[in-house]
């Protein structure tokens, strides 16, 4: 397998059209041809401070290549958004109208690129958007063959670097990004269950917690997309799916013993027991999400991390019921005040982010004891501090 060889001219067929306040040429062409005629102008604060593109992610580019190169699956169509290019050097392109082709006022053109005019270190046709899609589209000298599949393109001619940069920023930051909960849900639905469990156990467990009528999270999780239907039915879903998924990931990362359970269904049942214990012990906070911060992101993350600690205390003892976990949660319940109106050292108000969640979980974890006759971590810490000061 190797790069496309022996190509001296690439011809594209496109219609001249309006895109908001710009004129451009739009059409479809083999990805390998789009890769052949274009280059990435990569930003480097030392060697190319006026560059446009971020540094290439080989994994991202490889994933894009594999997405196209994989065998088609019946019932699961694939598609790419437009690759956006800009001809900086007009000497490298010839644009001529095609006779007799005019659709709804749009004129068709042949756009011809001479490959020898594109050689050198200078970027003559810039990849404004789509660099990762095109990086391996022309193949390489060892592993990849050129991609002959066609994809849409949008070609501009003569945009200045500042105009390129403006469009790049618009595409990548100014537009509203896809809701991450919605995206996670779409990914979940596209993946067979066994692959989902293997690759995204956290997402699989979060989805089951949302769907399971016996789960305390059932009916409380917003799965992405519009909230209008829930509002119409008077349903309050205070937690985004992506927050619950992130919390489960933290719990799985914190716990060591949960991975000794090799059946994911057993892992799910254990985690469900933990959250049932949370709902029982923090009944007031759980039942009044508008008045308390427990079901906000900071609460979900903090209690998820604490869950890993509690599970690691329960499994070695062979005690994994909701009651067993609830006993530990009761020990830590008074550590913080979760009211949105709370003030003082025990208040959660104003705390956010992973670092804050770790602090909250750590402070709550200090109150845990396997035997009421034994000192807690908090008490041990005080003893050690007293010993240190007496030395």
N, C-alpha and C positions, 0 to 999 in steps of 0.2 A: 504494500500500500504506500502511496506517495502523493505528494502535492500534484495538483493539476499542472501538466507540462505541455509545452508547445502551443499555448494560446497566445496569439499576438494581438487579437482584437476581441473585445467584448461588446456585444450590442444588446441594449435594453430597449423595450418598447413600452412607452408610457404616455399617459394623458396629462396635458397641462391643466392644472386645476387650482382653485383657491383653497387655502387652509387658513381660516381666519384672515389675518392681514398679510399673509405671505403668498407668493406664487411658488408652485412646486410641480414636480413631475411625479406621478404615482403610477405604479404598475406592480408586476410580479416577475421574479427572476430566480434562477437557481442560486441557492445560497453560496455555492462556490464561486460564482461570477461576482456576486456582491462583495465577497471577501477579497477576490483578486483585485478589484478596482479601488479598494478603500484601505485606509490605515487609521490606527488610533493615535491621537495626539495626547500622549499621557503626561499628566502634570508631574513635575519633579521640582521641588522648591529650590534645588540647586541648578540642575542642568536644563530644566524646561519650565520655568516659573509661570509661563503663559499658557501652558498646556491645559487641556480640557478634561480628559478622562481620568478617573481614578485608576489606581494601580490594578492590574488584572488579577482576578482570583482564578487560578487554574482550575480549581474544583467547580466553580460556578460555570466557567467556560466548558469544562468537560461534561458537566450535567446537561448543558444546553445541547452539546453535540450528541450525547447519548439519547436525549429526548427525541431528536430527529432521526437518529440512526436505528433506533430500536424497531422491531417488526410491528406493523400496525396491529391494533387489537380491535376486533369487531365491537361496535357499540361504544368505543371510547375514542372519539376523534381528537386529533391534535391540531394546534394552530399557534402561530407566532404573531405578535403585534408587528407593526411596520418597523423595519430598519430605517433609520433616518440618516441620510448622508448629505454632505455639502461639498460641492465642487469649489475648492479654493482657487485652483489654477485653471482658468478657462482654456488654456492652450492644450490641455490634455483631453478635451472632449469635443465632439462634433455633434450638434443637435440639428436634425433636419426634419421637417414635417413629412408625414406620410400621406400620400394622395388619397383622397376619397374617404378618409376615416375621420368622422366628426360626429360625436354622440352628445346630444343635449348641450351643444355649444362647447364641448371639450374637444380639443384637437389632439390627435395622436402624433407622436414623434418617435423617431429612431434616435437613440442616444448611443453614440459610438465612442468607446474608450480604446486608445492605443496603449497597450501594456508597457511598451518601452518608454513612453512619456511619463509613466508613473514611478519609474525606478529612482532610487536615491533615498537619502535620509529625510528629505522634505516631504511633509504631508500635503498631498495635492487634492485628495478626496478624503475628507474627514468623516469619521464615524461619530456623529452627534449622539445617536442613541442606538444601541445594538452591538456594542463591541464584543460582549461575551458571547452573543449568538454567532458572531462571525469569526471569532478567534481561531477555531479549529475547522471552520466550514470548508476551507481549502485543503483539508487533510494535513498530514505531516509526513516526515520521511520514515517513520517506523510503524506507527500504530493505526493511524486513521486514514480513511479514504475520503476523497472529496464528497461533499454533500450535493447531490444533484436535485434534491427536492426543492421546489419553488416556494418562496415566501414573499410577502408584500414589502415594497420599499417606498420611501418618500425621498425624492432627490431635490435638493435646493442647489442653486447656482449663484455663487458670488456673495454669500453671507459673510460679513466681517467676523473676526474672532469674537468680538463683543456680542454680536447677534447670535452666534453659535452658542456662546456661554449662556445667554439669556434663555434660549430655548432649552438647553440642557438643564438649567435650574428649574424651569417651569415643569419639565417632564418629571424630574426626580425629587422635587421638594414642594413646589407650590400646589400641585394637585393633591386632592385629598386621597390619602392612601387607603387601600382596602382594609376594612375592619379585620383585625387579626383573629378575632374569635370566629368570624365568618370564614376566613381563609382556612383556619385549622379544621373547621367542620367540613369544608369541602374536601380537604385532603383526606380526612378520616373516611368519608363516604366513598372515596375512590379506591381505598386500599382494602384488599382481602384481610379478614380478621387475623389470620395467623401472621401475615407480614406486618400488620399494624402492631400486634403484640410484640413481635420481635424488634421492630424498629422504633416504635413509639408507645411503649408501655404506659408512660404517664398520660398520654392523650387517650389511650384506650380505657384506662381506669377512670379518668375524668368524664368520659362519655358515658360509661356505665353508671357512675354516680349520678349523672344528670337524668338518665333514662329510667333507672331502677325505681319502681314505686316504693320499695322498702328502704330507699336511701334518704337520708335527711336533706340531701341536695335536690331531690326531685321537685321540679317546679320552680326552683330558685335561680336557675342558671340561664342567662341570655346566650343563645348559641350563635349570635351574629345576625347580620341583616337588619331588617326593619323591626322596630319595637311597636309598630302601630297595632298589630294584631293583639299583642299582650295588653296594651293600654285599652283597647276596645273591650277586652274581656275583663278588665279590672285586675289583671295579674301583675304582681310586682316581682321582677326578676333582678335582684340587687347585685348579682355576681356575674361578671363576664366569664365565658368559658375559658378564655385564654388565661385568666387569673387562677382559676381552679386548676387548670392543666399545669401552670407554673408551680403552684403549691404542691401538687402531687409529685412533680419532678424533684422539688426540694426535699420532700419527705423520703422519697426513694433514695436520694443521694445521702441523706443523713443517717438512715437506718442501715446497720450492717446485717442484722439477723433476718430481716424480711427477705433477703435474697437467698436464704437457706430454704425458703419455700419455693420449690421449683415449678409449682403450678400457678399460673397467673390468676386463675379464679380464686385460689386460696389467698393470694396476696390481696386481691380486690376485697374479699370478705373481711380480711383483717383491717384494711383501711376504712371500709364502711363502718365496722364496729367502732373504730376510733372516732369518726365524725359523728356517729350516733351518741357517743359519750360526750363529745363537745356540745352537741345540741342539748343534751340533758343537763349537764353541769352549768352551762351558760344559757339556760333557758330564756331568761329575760332579754339578754343581749341578742340572742339568735332570733327571738320572736319579734323584736322591734328594731329592724335594721336602719330605720330613719333616725332613731334616737341614740344608737350605739355604733361603734366603728368595727365591731367584730367581723362583720361580713364585707367590710371594705378590703381593698387589696392588702393593707398592712396587717389586718387580722387574719386573712386567709394564709398569707405567707408565714406569719409568726407561729400560728397554731400548726401549720404544716411541718415546720422545722421541729417544733416541740413534739409533734406526733412521732417523728423518727426516734426521738429520745425515749418517749414512753413505750413505743413498740419494742425497743431494744431492752427495756426493763421487763416487759411482759413475757416475751417469747422464752427466755431462759428459764422462767419459772413455770412455763406451761399454762399461763393464765392469760387468755387473749379475748375474753368476753368484754362486752360494753361496760359491765360493772367493774371489771378489773381495771380497765383504762380510766374509767370515771373516778376511781379512788385516787389515782395520781393527779388527775385534773383538779380535783377538789383541793388538793394540797397547794396547787399553784393559782387557784382562782382569784385570790385576793391580791395577787402581786401588782396588778394594774387595774385602773378604772377605765373601762372602755366607753364611757359616756362621751358623747360629742361635746358636752358642756363641762367636762371635768377640768380641773386645774390642779397644779401642784406636781410633786415628784411622781405620783402614780398615774398621771394622765397620759393617754396615748395621743391626744390632740397635738397635731403638728409634726408627728413622726411619720416618716415615709421612706420607702426604698429598702433595698436588700440589707444594708448595714443596720438600719433600725430594726428590721424584722429579726435579724440575728441577735441583736441586743435584747430584744423583748423575750425571745425564746430562751436565751441563755439565763436571764434573770428568773423566768418562770421555772426553768429546769433546776435551778439551785434549790428550789423548795421541795423537790421530789425526794422521797425516802421509801425504801422497800420495807422498812420496819419502823414503827413509830418510836421504838426505843433507841434507834440509831440516829446519829446526828445527820442533818441535811447538809448539802454542799454549802449552803449559806452559813450554817452554824460552824462547819469546819473552817470556812474561810475566816470567820471572825476569830476563831481560836488561833489560827496561824498568824493572823495579823497582830493579835495580842502577844503571841510568842516572839514575833519579829521585833516588836517595839520594846520588849523587855531585854533583848540581847545587848 
